[in-house]
Amino acid sequence: MLGFLLLLAVATADPLTAPAAGPSATCLIVGRQLEYKVASADVLLVRAGGRWHRSRLPDGCPGLKPNMIIVRRDASPRACANDLFEVKDNFTPQVFSLCRFGRFEPLDKASRF
């Protein structure tokens, strides 16, 4: 029972305060796709390789909201710190922000957000 409660606590951890599970990386290898979740206007969660990573955006990203689309500007097989991405609306071609990724901090594999 204690193991289940611990797993539940890790699975529902706050992405802003969850401890990193290792050293941060400058780049992530992009598989077929990246999954993004917005934690705040300053933090983006990126799922790559079956693990969530936290990217603290160097300059923040004022247009970043949960219902926006994130489009990487570079089509390389790697997503790297300082790469640019656009924040777009679901229904219009309008770009709300142009932002930069920060370094990628790996989070515990059991983390769910």
KASULVEN-V970428 format. One record per helix or strand. SS is the DSSP state (2 for helix, 1 for strand). FROM is the first residue (numbers start at 0). LEN is the number of residues. Records with the same first field share a line. If there is no record, write none. Layout:
# KASULVEN-V970428
SS=FROM-LEN, FROM-LEN
This chain:
# KASULVEN-V970428
2=1-10
1=24-1, 26-3, 34-4, 42-6, 50-6, 68-4, 77-3, 83-5, 94-6, 103-3
